Amino acid sequence: MTPPKPHRVLLDRVSGYADEAAAYVRRRRVSRRPFARLYYEGGAAADHAADSRSGGELFVAAGRLIEVGRVRERG
């Protein structure tokens, strides 16, 4: 039996990595949901999902701030 050609070994390995990366991206796309992360003094952080009450309020407030910033840029 002859050993496989070097480029085929490399191709198999790279293909395996590409398949793993593609699967990871698919999983992330399915589970990815909007969220807000707040950082507090002292380094503490808290995540809020958009579908929670606090997350929804944060998204509305952030949207208003963005709109105010746009108006000030134009004005």
BELCOR-V99859 format. One record per run of one state. SS is the DSSP state (H for helix, E for strand, - for the rest). FROM is the first residue (numbers start at 1). LEN is the number of residues. Records with the same first field share a line. If there is no record, write none. Layout:
SS=FROM-LEN + FROM-LEN
This chain:
-=1-5 + 32-3 + 40-5 + 50-3 + 75-1
H=6-26 + 53-22
E=35-5 + 45-5
